[in-house]
């Protein structure tokens, strides 16, 4: 298969993965679906995709960051976009360091993802703001950084942050991207 139009989607939400896959197929891509890092690794033995879309938080303790690292090791030229409903600066930075070309918060559609593949180089034209970061944003970033470090384990994250598990769960429930 032609690597330039072969897309691997690593997403544990089967309905979302199928919908996204069909949308990319209508745009001329050949799509492979994997629900876990293990399925992804098996597909990489027989295919060489040029593109990948990876969910940051996979079911269980799995992290999409490990998938990004493995995909980049397999093919450093692959364009990898990370999708997440748990966006944070910490996980965005790590995803880029590990080989992703872009990081998008959900909800994102096929247009957003395809545009991200086209913006792999980065630009100096991004608007800079003079606004200071709020305390709430800093707290949110710290929570997500710790969540990523613990593989999205809420109990361990709460312990490391010195807060009660229910308090952390309440904060996460208020801030989740729908």
Secondary structure, DSSP 8 states (H G I E B T S, - for coil): --GGGEEEEE-S-HHHHHHHHHHHHHTT-EEEEESSHHHHHHHHHH---SEEEEESB-STT-BHHHHHHHHHHH-TT-EEEEEESS--HHHHHHHHHHT-SEEEESS--HHHHHHHHHTTT--TT---------HHHHHHHHHHHHHHHTTS-HHHHHHHHTS-HHHHHHHHHHH---
